[in-house]
Amino acid sequence: MLKISTYPLGPIQTNCYIVRDEAGNCLIVDPGEESARMIRKVVSQELTPIAILLTHAHFDHIGAVDSIRDRFGIPVYIHEEEREWLSDPKLNGSAKYPGLPAVHIRKADHVISQEGVMEVGPFSFEVRHTPGHSPGSVSYIFEAARFAIVGDTLFKRSVGRTDLPGGNTGILLDSIHNKLLTLDDDFIIYPGHDASTTPGDEKDSNPFLNGF
């Protein structure tokens, strides 16, 4: 059985997730900041990292990618529509905030070009393209473990912002309706910020999803 741990990182408290199996292999999802802290977590738990998965390429989700990739010698996965965003501060949003350093990340090792089942080492999960917050946003669905990591697409009683490059409210709502709310009501949704939720709870109480 898979286990997931949540680590809010950096000034925006972006959720980084470590998904581990019973053998101690792990996936690191959205390491946005605090690379030294995350490296210590992995080493202290005697985990074997397999890959870094990115839900999208905004700066607060990618800031620690290169440090962690280099420390463990693991590949990085990003959707093809944001392959250029990693190294471009204007696209990844870091240029928007003068008080923060510009984020330049090297190219991803693997580009996700289609939806469906994806296998990375011993891990098998489904990738769903969930654009709207950004054009290359994806969600990772771990069916057997009954959870999904959705980035900044859907939050507890909220949805992702759409005023950044490539954002589109209509597309975002379509992604939520057709790709996330179709999961079973008791699925655990792990977002890019704040607390987890479920499709059932969001159908009942999310004010942005009235009518869904």
KEZA-541159 format. One line per field, with one value per atom (N, C-alpha, C): residue number from 1; residue in one letter; z, y, x; atom name. Coordinates in pm, 1 decimal, m for minus. Layout:
% residues N
seq (NUM_...)
type (a_...)
up (Z_...)
north (Y_...)
east (X_...)
atom (CA_...)
END
This chain:
% residues 212
seq (1_1_1_2_2_2_3_3_3_4_4_4_5_5_5_6_6_6_7_7_7_8_8_8_9_9_9_10_10_10_11_11_11_12_12_12_13_13_13_14_14_14_15_15_15_16_16_16_17_17_17_18_18_18_19_19_19_20_20_20_21_21_21_22_22_22_23_23_23_24_24_24_25_25_25_26_26_26_27_27_27_28_28_28_29_29_29_30_30_30_31_31_31_32_32_32_33_33_33_34_34_34_35_35_35_36_36_36_37_37_37_38_38_38_39_39_39_40_40_40_41_41_41_42_42_42_43_43_43_44_44_44_45_45_45_46_46_46_47_47_47_48_48_48_49_49_49_50_50_50_51_51_51_52_52_52_53_53_53_54_54_54_55_55_55_56_56_56_57_57_57_58_58_58_59_59_59_60_60_60_61_61_61_62_62_62_63_63_63_64_64_64_65_65_65_66_66_66_67_67_67_68_68_68_69_69_69_70_70_70_71_71_71_72_72_72_73_73_73_74_74_74_75_75_75_76_76_76_77_77_77_78_78_78_79_79_79_80_80_80_81_81_81_82_82_82_83_83_83_84_84_84_85_85_85_86_86_86_87_87_87_88_88_88_89_89_89_90_90_90_91_91_91_92_92_92_93_93_93_94_94_94_95_95_95_96_96_96_97_97_97_98_98_98_99_99_99_100_100_100_101_101_101_102_102_102_103_103_103_104_104_104_105_105_105_106_106_106_107_107_107_108_108_108_109_109_109_110_110_110_111_111_111_112_112_112_113_113_113_114_114_114_115_115_115_116_116_116_117_117_117_118_118_118_119_119_119_120_120_120_121_121_121_122_122_122_123_123_123_124_124_124_125_125_125_126_126_126_127_127_127_128_128_128_129_129_129_130_130_130_131_131_131_132_132_132_133_133_133_134_134_134_135_135_135_136_136_136_137_137_137_138_138_138_139_139_139_140_140_140_141_141_141_142_142_142_143_143_143_144_144_144_145_145_145_146_146_146_147_147_147_148_148_148_149_149_149_150_150_150_151_151_151_152_152_152_153_153_153_154_154_154_155_155_155_156_156_156_157_157_157_158_158_158_159_159_159_160_160_160_161_161_161_162_162_162_163_163_163_164_164_164_165_165_165_166_166_166_167_167_167_168_168_168_169_169_169_170_170_170_171_171_171_172_172_172_173_173_173_174_174_174_175_175_175_176_176_176_177_177_177_178_178_178_179_179_179_180_180_180_181_181_181_182_182_182_183_183_183_184_184_184_185_185_185_186_186_186_187_187_187_188_188_188_189_189_189_190_190_190_191_191_191_192_192_192_193_193_193_194_194_194_195_195_195_196_196_196_197_197_197_198_198_198_199_199_199_200_200_200_201_201_201_202_202_202_203_203_203_204_204_204_205_205_205_206_206_206_207_207_207_208_208_208_209_209_209_210_210_210_211_211_211_212_212_212)
type (m_m_m_l_l_l_k_k_k_i_i_i_s_s_s_t_t_t_y_y_y_p_p_p_l_l_l_g_g_g_p_p_p_i_i_i_q_q_q_t_t_t_n_n_n_c_c_c_y_y_y_i_i_i_v_v_v_r_r_r_d_d_d_e_e_e_a_a_a_g_g_g_n_n_n_c_c_c_l_l_l_i_i_i_v_v_v_d_d_d_p_p_p_g_g_g_e_e_e_e_e_e_s_s_s_a_a_a_r_r_r_m_m_m_i_i_i_r_r_r_k_k_k_v_v_v_v_v_v_s_s_s_q_q_q_e_e_e_l_l_l_t_t_t_p_p_p_i_i_i_a_a_a_i_i_i_l_l_l_l_l_l_t_t_t_h_h_h_a_a_a_h_h_h_f_f_f_d_d_d_h_h_h_i_i_i_g_g_g_a_a_a_v_v_v_d_d_d_s_s_s_i_i_i_r_r_r_d_d_d_r_r_r_f_f_f_g_g_g_i_i_i_p_p_p_v_v_v_y_y_y_i_i_i_h_h_h_e_e_e_e_e_e_e_e_e_r_r_r_e_e_e_w_w_w_l_l_l_s_s_s_d_d_d_p_p_p_k_k_k_l_l_l_n_n_n_g_g_g_s_s_s_a_a_a_k_k_k_y_y_y_p_p_p_g_g_g_l_l_l_p_p_p_a_a_a_v_v_v_h_h_h_i_i_i_r_r_r_k_k_k_a_a_a_d_d_d_h_h_h_v_v_v_i_i_i_s_s_s_q_q_q_e_e_e_g_g_g_v_v_v_m_m_m_e_e_e_v_v_v_g_g_g_p_p_p_f_f_f_s_s_s_f_f_f_e_e_e_v_v_v_r_r_r_h_h_h_t_t_t_p_p_p_g_g_g_h_h_h_s_s_s_p_p_p_g_g_g_s_s_s_v_v_v_s_s_s_y_y_y_i_i_i_f_f_f_e_e_e_a_a_a_a_a_a_r_r_r_f_f_f_a_a_a_i_i_i_v_v_v_g_g_g_d_d_d_t_t_t_l_l_l_f_f_f_k_k_k_r_r_r_s_s_s_v_v_v_g_g_g_r_r_r_t_t_t_d_d_d_l_l_l_p_p_p_g_g_g_g_g_g_n_n_n_t_t_t_g_g_g_i_i_i_l_l_l_l_l_l_d_d_d_s_s_s_i_i_i_h_h_h_n_n_n_k_k_k_l_l_l_l_l_l_t_t_t_l_l_l_d_d_d_d_d_d_d_d_d_f_f_f_i_i_i_i_i_i_y_y_y_p_p_p_g_g_g_h_h_h_d_d_d_a_a_a_s_s_s_t_t_t_t_t_t_p_p_p_g_g_g_d_d_d_e_e_e_k_k_k_d_d_d_s_s_s_n_n_n_p_p_p_f_f_f_l_l_l_n_n_n_g_g_g_f_f_f)
up (0.0_0.0_0.0_m75.6_m82.2_38.3_75.5_181.0_125.4_160.1_112.9_231.1_221.0_324.9_261.0_336.7_287.6_358.1_279.3_335.4_274.2_346.2_295.2_295.6_181.1_164.8_118.4_163.1_110.9_159.9_111.8_159.8_126.2_21.0_m17.3_38.4_108.4_169.2_65.9_m39.7_m143.8_m95.6_m116.8_m72.3_m163.6_m104.4_m169.2_m112.6_m199.6_m154.8_m179.6_m83.7_m102.3_m99.1_m208.6_m219.2_m212.6_m115.8_m96.3_m98.4_m140.3_m134.0_m14.8_1.8_120.0_118.1_0.7_m10.0_14.1_30.5_55.5_m68.3_m184.2_m304.4_m294.2_m353.7_m342.9_m466.6_m485.2_m583.2_m507.3_m559.3_m498.8_m593.9_m544.2_m628.1_m586.7_m682.2_m663.5_m549.9_m559.9_m459.4_m488.5_m427.1_m463.1_m394.9_m280.7_m202.1_m102.6_m20.5_94.0_55.0_m44.0_m92.6_17.4_101.7_207.2_302.6_336.9_425.7_362.7_233.8_169.5_151.3_123.6_113.2_247.1_356.3_490.1_517.5_477.8_500.6_428.9_305.6_227.6_288.2_322.8_376.4_513.6_600.3_735.6_736.9_637.6_629.0_547.3_501.4_423.2_300.3_231.8_110.8_m11.9_m117.3_m245.2_m347.4_m376.6_m473.8_m614.7_m684.0_m819.7_m923.1_m890.1_m986.1_m915.6_m983.7_m944.8_m1045.0_m995.2_m1078.6_m1052.6_m1158.4_m1145.0_m1194.2_m1113.0_m1157.2_m1254.9_m1242.8_m1336.4_m1302.4_m1381.3_m1372.6_m1313.4_m1226.1_m1156.4_m1053.8_m1031.9_m955.0_m817.2_m752.6_m616.1_m611.7_m726.7_m734.1_m786.7_m831.2_m899.4_m841.8_m743.6_m699.9_m652.6_m597.8_m544.1_m636.8_m759.1_m850.4_m877.5_m919.0_m959.5_m843.8_m726.1_m610.9_m576.4_m577.4_m542.4_m655.6_m779.0_m893.6_m889.1_m863.2_m863.6_m744.7_m629.8_m509.8_m524.9_m586.5_m594.7_m734.7_m832.6_m968.4_m1028.4_m1013.1_m1058.3_m1167.6_m1252.1_m1361.7_m1316.7_m1398.5_m1374.7_m1488.0_m1450.5_m1547.2_m1545.2_m1664.3_m1678.0_m1803.2_m1805.4_m1925.2_m2038.5_m2162.5_m2277.2_m2296.1_m2255.0_m2276.7_m2186.5_m2086.9_m1998.8_m1993.7_m2094.4_m2095.1_m2094.2_m2156.5_m2162.9_m2039.3_m1960.5_m1845.1_m1735.4_m1724.3_m1613.6_m1610.2_m1726.2_m1733.7_m1763.2_m1774.0_m1812.4_m1696.6_m1626.1_m1511.5_m1546.0_m1669.5_m1706.6_m1715.0_m1763.1_m1774.1_m1640.5_m1566.0_m1439.1_m1326.2_m1354.0_m1259.6_m1162.5_m1158.5_m1059.0_m1090.3_m1217.6_m1253.8_m1208.4_m1170.3_m1131.4_m993.2_m912.7_m773.5_m750.4_m748.9_m738.1_m613.5_m507.5_m384.8_m385.0_m486.1_m493.1_m603.6_m587.0_m692.2_m816.0_m932.3_m1056.6_m1055.8_m1097.9_m1095.2_m1235.6_m1247.6_m1372.8_m1343.2_m1395.6_m1376.0_m1509.3_m1506.8_m1629.5_m1690.0_m1813.5_m1883.5_m1809.6_m1821.9_m1765.5_m1843.8_m1776.1_m1841.8_m1926.2_m1884.9_m1956.9_m1971.7_m2087.2_m2116.5_m2128.5_m2056.9_m2061.4_m2177.4_m2272.5_m2393.5_m2407.4_m2321.9_m2332.6_m2197.3_m2188.8_m2067.1_m2064.0_m1946.9_m1934.8_m1827.2_m1823.1_m1722.2_m1750.8_m1646.0_m1656.8_m1552.6_m1590.9_m1498.9_m1483.2_m1358.6_m1325.2_m1218.6_m1255.0_m1161.3_m1118.5_m988.9_m942.0_m928.9_m960.1_m941.4_m1070.4_m1054.5_m1166.1_m1124.4_m1208.7_m1176.6_m1307.4_m1297.6_m1415.2_m1419.5_m1537.4_m1558.7_m1629.8_m1574.5_m1639.5_m1663.5_m1785.6_m1819.6_m1766.2_m1674.8_m1608.9_m1623.0_m1745.5_m1767.4_m1714.0_m1714.0_m1667.4_m1575.5_m1470.6_m1387.7_m1469.2_m1542.6_m1639.9_m1750.0_m1870.0_m1982.0_m1969.4_m1892.3_m1878.9_m1744.9_m1671.3_m1541.2_m1559.5_m1474.9_m1475.2_m1333.9_m1325.0_m1197.4_m1203.8_m1093.0_m1083.3_m998.0_m1057.1_m992.9_m950.9_m821.8_m768.1_m728.8_m825.2_m811.9_m695.9_m687.6_m584.2_m444.8_m430.5_m300.0_m269.8_m369.0_m349.9_m320.9_m391.8_m377.3_m509.3_m520.0_m638.4_m595.6_m664.8_m643.1_m760.1_m731.2_m837.3_m858.4_m791.5_m809.4_m769.4_m848.5_m815.2_m894.2_m933.9_m1008.2_m915.9_m809.5_m716.4_m573.9_m491.8_m350.1_m264.5_m137.6_m44.0_m47.4_m96.3_m109.1_m195.9_m289.1_m380.4_m506.9_m601.6_m725.8_m756.8_m853.1_m888.3_m953.7_m935.4_m998.6_m1148.2_m1225.4_m1370.8_m1431.9_m1349.9_m1398.5_m1429.6_m1437.4_m1473.0_m1618.8_m1680.6_m1822.4_m1853.2_m1954.7_m1996.7_m1914.4_m1815.7_m1732.8_m1805.0_m1774.3_m1838.3_m1746.8_m1701.5_m1602.6_m1659.1_m1780.3_m1839.5_m1853.1_m1898.7_m1912.7_m1776.0_m1676.9_m1541.4_m1489.5_m1502.9_m1452.9_m1529.0_m1659.0_m1735.0_m1683.9_m1654.4_m1601.1_m1469.5_m1381.5_m1251.0_m1267.9_m1350.8_m1367.6_m1434.0_m1540.6_m1622.1_m1580.2_m1506.1_m1473.3_m1324.3_m1236.7_m1092.7_m1021.1_m1052.7_m985.9_m1034.5_m1137.8_m1184.0_m1099.6_m1017.2_m921.5_m817.0_m753.5_m648.7_m540.5_m481.1_m384.8_m266.2_m231.3_m114.0_m147.9_m273.8_m311.7_m235.1_m193.2_m127.5_m233.8_m233.4_m325.2_m250.3_m297.2_m237.2_m328.0_m283.4_m366.5_m348.6_m428.0_m421.8_m300.1_m231.2_m111.4_m15.7_111.2_214.8_227.3_284.6_329.3_216.5_240.6_145.1_150.0_50.4_42.7_m32.9_m70.7_m151.1_m257.6_m366.2_m465.0_m404.9_m314.6_m252.3_m173.7_m95.6_m17.5_m108.1_m217.9_m305.2_m382.1_m418.3_m482.2_m388.7_m260.7_m161.7_m118.7_m108.9_m36.8_m109.8_m230.2_m300.2_m372.1_m331.6_m393.3_m539.7_m584.2_m723.3_m816.5_m758.5_m838.9_m832.9_m801.4_m799.6_m933.8_m930.3_m1052.4_m1100.9_m1037.9_m1074.7_m989.6)
north (m120.0_0.0_124.7_223.1_348.0_436.4_515.7_615.3_751.2_854.5_988.4_1080.9_1164.7_1262.5_1401.0_1500.6_1637.5_1728.6_1814.3_1908.5_2046.9_2138.3_2275.4_2345.8_2403.7_2458.6_2604.0_2680.1_2812.7_2918.2_3041.1_3152.7_3140.3_3063.6_3047.1_2916.7_2840.5_2714.0_2620.4_2598.2_2505.4_2362.5_2280.0_2141.2_2059.3_2004.7_1902.2_1768.3_1669.0_1537.7_1432.7_1343.5_1223.9_1104.3_1031.0_908.9_791.2_704.2_593.3_460.3_356.8_222.4_147.3_22.4_m53.5_m86.2_m81.5_m110.9_12.4_129.2_251.5_331.3_287.9_369.2_487.8_601.7_716.2_804.6_875.1_981.5_1113.4_1216.3_1349.3_1439.0_1495.3_1574.0_1720.7_1806.6_1952.7_2001.0_1975.1_2030.0_2178.1_2265.3_2406.1_2488.5_2444.2_2522.2_2427.7_2484.2_2414.2_2278.5_2281.0_2155.5_2080.8_2154.5_2086.9_2012.5_2074.6_2009.1_1881.1_1887.5_1770.6_1660.0_1698.2_1596.6_1526.9_1604.9_1543.9_1448.4_1485.8_1398.8_1265.3_1272.5_1150.4_1062.5_1123.6_1047.3_989.5_1069.6_1023.0_908.5_904.5_796.4_677.7_689.4_583.6_546.4_648.7_628.7_627.4_564.6_561.5_638.9_762.8_841.1_782.1_783.3_730.1_841.5_946.0_1054.0_1173.9_1288.6_1409.0_1428.5_1436.6_1465.0_1607.9_1681.2_1818.0_1827.1_1888.4_1910.0_2025.5_2122.0_2233.2_2307.6_2411.6_2472.0_2611.6_2645.7_2773.5_2767.2_2882.0_2887.7_2824.6_2838.3_2787.3_2636.5_2571.8_2425.8_2362.8_2445.0_2389.8_2435.9_2525.0_2589.9_2497.8_2382.6_2290.7_2174.2_2178.8_2065.2_2028.2_2125.1_2090.9_2038.7_2097.2_2050.5_1906.4_1873.8_1737.3_1640.9_1683.5_1597.8_1561.2_1660.8_1635.9_1551.1_1574.1_1498.1_1350.0_1315.5_1174.7_1115.5_1197.7_1147.2_1091.6_1164.9_1115.7_1206.0_1151.0_1229.3_1314.2_1414.7_1507.3_1493.5_1494.8_1483.0_1609.6_1662.5_1780.9_1762.6_1825.0_1819.1_1898.3_1851.5_1911.4_2059.7_2102.9_2242.4_2339.6_2285.6_2373.4_2335.6_2267.0_2224.6_2345.1_2456.8_2575.1_2665.1_2639.2_2726.0_2711.9_2596.5_2571.8_2674.0_2713.7_2802.9_2947.7_2978.1_3112.5_3178.9_3273.7_3337.8_3409.5_3458.0_3523.5_3423.8_3304.4_3201.8_3133.8_3102.3_3031.7_3124.5_3254.1_3348.9_3412.4_3365.6_3420.9_3565.2_3605.8_3743.6_3842.0_3790.4_3875.5_3936.6_3877.4_3920.2_3966.8_4098.7_4152.5_4107.6_4077.1_4036.2_3893.7_3815.3_3675.4_3655.4_3560.9_3536.9_3476.7_3511.7_3450.8_3301.2_3220.0_3074.2_3025.1_2961.6_2901.3_2754.1_2665.1_2521.9_2458.2_2362.8_2294.4_2216.5_2179.1_2106.6_1978.5_1943.4_1816.5_1700.3_1588.7_1469.6_1397.7_1409.5_1342.7_1439.2_1436.1_1522.4_1436.0_1473.8_1402.5_1458.0_1372.4_1418.4_1364.5_1271.7_1217.8_1170.3_1160.0_1109.5_956.9_902.3_757.1_704.0_574.2_507.4_531.9_564.7_593.4_508.8_451.2_370.8_434.1_459.7_516.0_426.3_351.0_253.2_156.7_131.3_39.1_102.5_232.0_303.2_305.0_283.7_292.6_384.4_481.9_578.4_634.9_707.3_768.2_917.5_966.9_1109.6_1166.0_1273.0_1343.2_1488.1_1534.1_1672.7_1759.9_1851.2_1934.5_2082.1_2135.3_2275.1_2373.1_2498.5_2605.5_2699.5_2643.9_2724.3_2758.9_2662.7_2681.1_2577.9_2600.2_2511.5_2369.3_2349.9_2216.2_2151.2_2199.3_2138.4_1994.3_1906.4_1767.4_1723.3_1618.8_1555.7_1410.5_1363.1_1225.9_1146.3_1043.1_965.6_829.7_804.0_676.3_596.3_523.5_459.7_361.4_271.1_168.7_227.6_336.2_400.3_502.8_531.3_616.8_762.7_813.0_955.3_1012.2_1144.8_1216.3_1341.5_1371.6_1494.2_1586.6_1703.5_1781.9_1920.1_1951.5_2082.6_2194.4_2301.0_2417.9_2421.9_2305.8_2300.2_2314.8_2236.8_2235.3_2241.8_2323.9_2336.5_2308.8_2296.2_2283.5_2412.8_2403.3_2515.3_2629.7_2598.1_2699.4_2631.0_2713.0_2661.8_2743.5_2696.4_2764.6_2900.0_2991.6_3122.5_3107.8_3200.7_3192.5_3322.5_3408.5_3537.5_3537.2_3420.0_3406.8_3361.3_3364.6_3327.7_3191.9_3190.3_3065.5_3023.8_3103.7_3069.2_3094.7_3012.8_3028.3_2968.3_3050.2_3004.7_2896.2_2914.0_2813.4_2678.4_2680.3_2555.4_2492.5_2576.5_2524.7_2452.2_2514.3_2452.9_2324.5_2321.7_2198.5_2088.0_2124.4_2024.7_1967.3_2055.5_2010.2_1919.6_1964.9_1889.4_1754.1_1753.1_1632.8_1539.6_1593.0_1510.6_1480.2_1565.8_1545.4_1509.8_1577.7_1545.1_1413.3_1354.8_1221.8_1111.1_1145.4_1048.3_1016.7_902.5_865.9_973.2_992.1_1100.6_1093.4_973.6_960.6_959.8_980.6_992.5_1109.1_1095.9_1206.9_1290.8_1419.9_1515.6_1592.1_1581.1_1653.7_1771.5_1894.8_2012.5_2071.1_2175.0_2240.0_2327.5_2362.2_2445.2_2404.5_2419.8_2400.7_2255.0_2233.2_2100.2_2014.7_1884.9_1791.5_1799.5_1739.9_1741.2_1616.6_1611.3_1501.1_1557.7_1485.1_1531.0_1550.5_1459.9_1472.6_1601.0_1635.6_1759.6_1882.3_1880.1_1997.3_2012.8_1903.2_1912.1_1976.0_1946.6_1997.2_2140.9_2180.3_2304.0_2403.4_2373.1_2465.1_2571.0_2699.3_2802.3_2830.5_2789.2_2812.0_2705.6_2600.8_2487.8_2471.3_2576.8_2568.4_2522.1_2429.0_2376.1_2249.5_2214.6_2092.6_1976.8)
east (83.8_0.0_87.1_46.0_121.9_90.4_189.6_173.4_212.8_137.2_167.0_191.2_293.9_326.3_328.9_282.5_268.9_368.2_436.8_533.5_509.3_444.6_429.8_565.2_602.9_736.1_733.1_832.6_855.9_758.7_776.3_694.7_547.1_515.2_374.5_318.3_402.2_359.4_295.6_370.6_327.6_347.0_246.9_253.5_344.4_449.9_530.8_485.5_475.6_430.5_538.0_552.3_634.0_540.2_538.8_458.7_554.7_536.4_629.3_556.2_628.3_571.9_630.0_590.5_632.0_780.9_842.7_986.4_1072.8_1008.5_1083.9_1117.6_1069.4_1083.4_988.7_1025.2_935.9_939.1_828.1_815.0_806.8_870.8_865.3_786.7_678.0_587.9_594.1_626.6_627.1_718.1_847.4_940.5_968.5_891.1_894.0_1000.4_1049.0_1145.1_1212.0_1300.8_1360.1_1420.1_1506.9_1565.7_1640.0_1714.7_1791.5_1699.1_1588.3_1491.7_1436.1_1399.7_1342.1_1445.3_1568.2_1673.3_1692.8_1691.1_1703.5_1588.5_1467.4_1351.8_1369.1_1412.6_1430.8_1540.0_1651.5_1764.4_1730.8_1668.7_1639.5_1538.9_1451.7_1353.6_1404.8_1529.0_1594.6_1512.6_1462.8_1384.5_1475.1_1425.6_1496.2_1413.8_1451.9_1375.1_1386.6_1274.0_1268.6_1256.5_1179.4_1156.2_1094.5_1100.8_1027.9_915.1_792.7_676.4_631.0_600.7_552.1_408.6_323.3_185.6_178.1_267.6_279.7_408.9_438.6_572.1_573.3_480.0_490.7_604.4_666.7_791.4_780.7_664.5_651.6_637.6_631.4_623.9_752.6_847.6_965.3_1099.5_1099.6_1222.4_1333.3_1297.9_1399.3_1429.3_1377.0_1390.3_1535.6_1615.5_1752.3_1835.8_1822.0_1900.5_1866.2_1738.4_1696.2_1729.4_1707.5_1742.9_1891.2_1976.7_2120.6_2164.3_2103.6_2143.0_2115.3_2001.6_1963.4_1978.2_2012.5_2029.9_1903.0_1792.7_1663.1_1605.2_1516.4_1458.5_1340.5_1310.2_1200.2_1098.8_969.7_861.0_775.8_742.1_656.8_570.5_453.4_370.3_435.9_416.0_482.9_449.4_331.3_292.8_369.2_439.1_515.9_663.5_708.5_849.4_944.2_903.7_988.7_974.6_873.8_846.7_951.0_1011.8_1104.0_1217.8_1265.2_1380.9_1343.9_1216.4_1171.7_1097.3_1159.4_1094.5_964.4_951.6_826.6_712.5_740.2_637.4_611.6_718.2_696.0_652.5_646.9_588.8_684.8_808.1_901.2_940.7_930.2_962.5_855.7_740.7_628.0_647.7_735.3_751.1_894.6_917.7_1054.2_1129.1_1058.6_1126.3_1175.2_1137.7_1178.2_1281.3_1372.3_1471.7_1407.5_1463.2_1416.9_1450.3_1355.6_1373.0_1407.8_1524.0_1570.3_1599.5_1518.3_1536.4_1574.4_1664.3_1704.3_1587.3_1603.4_1497.2_1459.0_1332.9_1287.3_1348.8_1364.9_1419.1_1315.0_1188.3_1079.3_962.4_899.3_785.6_660.2_557.2_429.4_348.3_312.6_244.5_102.5_64.8_m69.4_m119.4_m251.6_m313.3_m305.8_m334.5_m341.3_m250.4_m239.7_m158.6_m11.2_61.4_204.5_276.8_387.6_467.5_604.7_641.4_771.9_832.4_934.1_988.6_878.7_865.2_761.9_623.5_611.6_485.7_403.9_274.6_181.2_66.9_35.1_m68.9_m123.4_m233.2_m294.0_m261.4_m230.8_m210.8_m332.8_m388.7_m498.3_m455.9_m471.8_m441.2_m554.1_m521.0_m622.4_m585.7_m586.1_m547.4_m650.9_m612.4_m700.5_m625.2_m566.2_m475.3_m351.2_m304.1_m196.4_m219.6_m164.4_m197.5_m146.4_m39.0_16.8_m9.0_m105.9_m136.9_m184.5_m133.2_m177.2_m210.0_m291.9_m322.9_m278.5_m225.7_m177.4_m275.8_m334.7_m440.6_m385.0_m383.9_m337.2_m461.7_m513.4_m644.4_m649.3_m553.2_m557.1_m546.7_m471.9_m454.0_m562.9_m647.8_m765.1_m727.3_m626.1_m595.6_m545.3_m553.8_m506.8_m431.3_m322.8_m245.7_m276.5_m335.7_m398.6_m337.0_m227.4_m166.8_m260.9_m262.6_m344.8_m474.4_m524.5_m650.2_m770.2_m772.3_m885.8_m834.3_m900.3_m866.9_m990.3_m967.3_m1078.3_m1159.9_m1281.2_m1375.4_m1321.6_m1235.0_m1184.8_m1133.8_m1088.6_m1030.2_m905.0_m827.4_m704.4_m728.3_m634.5_m643.2_m618.5_m673.8_m660.1_m609.6_m547.6_m499.7_m350.4_m290.5_m149.5_m140.0_m20.9_m8.0_m70.8_m156.0_m219.5_m338.8_m376.9_m491.3_m622.4_m724.6_m854.7_m960.8_m1054.0_m1152.0_m1243.4_m1290.8_m1378.7_m1311.1_m1186.1_m1110.5_m1085.8_m1054.6_m1032.0_m1155.7_m1271.1_m1394.0_m1426.6_m1399.6_m1417.9_m1325.8_m1200.3_m1106.4_m1155.9_m1200.2_m1249.0_m1370.0_m1463.9_m1588.2_m1564.9_m1482.6_m1469.2_m1355.7_m1258.7_m1141.9_m1127.8_m1183.5_m1164.9_m1294.3_m1402.4_m1528.9_m1586.7_m1528.1_m1568.5_m1506.2_m1408.3_m1354.2_m1460.2_m1448.7_m1544.6_m1547.6_m1662.8_m1681.3_m1586.4_m1538.8_m1453.4_m1303.7_m1268.7_m1128.3_m1066.1_m942.2_m873.8_m804.7_m834.8_m774.0_m665.7_m541.9_m430.1_m393.4_m421.1_m397.6_m257.8_m230.2_m100.0_m79.9_m187.8_m180.4_m292.9_m266.6_m369.8_m413.0_m531.1_m572.2_m629.3_m628.7_m688.2_m840.1_m903.6_m1049.2_m1094.0_m1220.5_m1273.3_m1366.9_m1388.7_m1486.3_m1624.9_m1663.6_m1794.7_m1809.9_m1707.3_m1713.2_m1719.7_m1643.4_m1642.3_m1773.0_m1835.5_m1966.8_m2068.8_m2054.6_m2151.4_m2124.0_m1995.2_m1965.6_m1876.4_m1829.2_m1740.9_m1822.9_m1812.7_m1897.4_m1863.5_m1746.2_m1707.4_m1763.6_m1821.9_m1867.9_m2018.6_m2089.8_m2236.0_m2286.7_m2378.6_m2435.2_m2365.9_m2252.4_m2183.4_m2232.1)
atom (N_CA_C_N_CA_C_N_CA_C_N_CA_C_N_CA_C_N_CA_C_N_CA_C_N_CA_C_N_CA_C_N_CA_C_N_CA_C_N_CA_C_N_CA_C_N_CA_C_N_CA_C_N_CA_C_N_CA_C_N_CA_C_N_CA_C_N_CA_C_N_CA_C_N_CA_C_N_CA_C_N_CA_C_N_CA_C_N_CA_C_N_CA_C_N_CA_C_N_CA_C_N_CA_C_N_CA_C_N_CA_C_N_CA_C_N_CA_C_N_CA_C_N_CA_C_N_CA_C_N_CA_C_N_CA_C_N_CA_C_N_CA_C_N_CA_C_N_CA_C_N_CA_C_N_CA_C_N_CA_C_N_CA_C_N_CA_C_N_CA_C_N_CA_C_N_CA_C_N_CA_C_N_CA_C_N_CA_C_N_CA_C_N_CA_C_N_CA_C_N_CA_C_N_CA_C_N_CA_C_N_CA_C_N_CA_C_N_CA_C_N_CA_C_N_CA_C_N_CA_C_N_CA_C_N_CA_C_N_CA_C_N_CA_C_N_CA_C_N_CA_C_N_CA_C_N_CA_C_N_CA_C_N_CA_C_N_CA_C_N_CA_C_N_CA_C_N_CA_C_N_CA_C_N_CA_C_N_CA_C_N_CA_C_N_CA_C_N_CA_C_N_CA_C_N_CA_C_N_CA_C_N_CA_C_N_CA_C_N_CA_C_N_CA_C_N_CA_C_N_CA_C_N_CA_C_N_CA_C_N_CA_C_N_CA_C_N_CA_C_N_CA_C_N_CA_C_N_CA_C_N_CA_C_N_CA_C_N_CA_C_N_CA_C_N_CA_C_N_CA_C_N_CA_C_N_CA_C_N_CA_C_N_CA_C_N_CA_C_N_CA_C_N_CA_C_N_CA_C_N_CA_C_N_CA_C_N_CA_C_N_CA_C_N_CA_C_N_CA_C_N_CA_C_N_CA_C_N_CA_C_N_CA_C_N_CA_C_N_CA_C_N_CA_C_N_CA_C_N_CA_C_N_CA_C_N_CA_C_N_CA_C_N_CA_C_N_CA_C_N_CA_C_N_CA_C_N_CA_C_N_CA_C_N_CA_C_N_CA_C_N_CA_C_N_CA_C_N_CA_C_N_CA_C_N_CA_C_N_CA_C_N_CA_C_N_CA_C_N_CA_C_N_CA_C_N_CA_C_N_CA_C_N_CA_C_N_CA_C_N_CA_C_N_CA_C_N_CA_C_N_CA_C_N_CA_C_N_CA_C_N_CA_C_N_CA_C_N_CA_C_N_CA_C_N_CA_C_N_CA_C_N_CA_C_N_CA_C_N_CA_C_N_CA_C_N_CA_C_N_CA_C_N_CA_C_N_CA_C_N_CA_C_N_CA_C_N_CA_C_N_CA_C_N_CA_C_N_CA_C_N_CA_C_N_CA_C_N_CA_C_N_CA_C_N_CA_C_N_CA_C_N_CA_C_N_CA_C_N_CA_C_N_CA_C_N_CA_C_N_CA_C_N_CA_C_N_CA_C_N_CA_C_N_CA_C_N_CA_C_N_CA_C_N_CA_C_N_CA_C_N_CA_C_N_CA_C_N_CA_C_N_CA_C_N_CA_C_N_CA_C_N_CA_C_N_CA_C_N_CA_C)
END
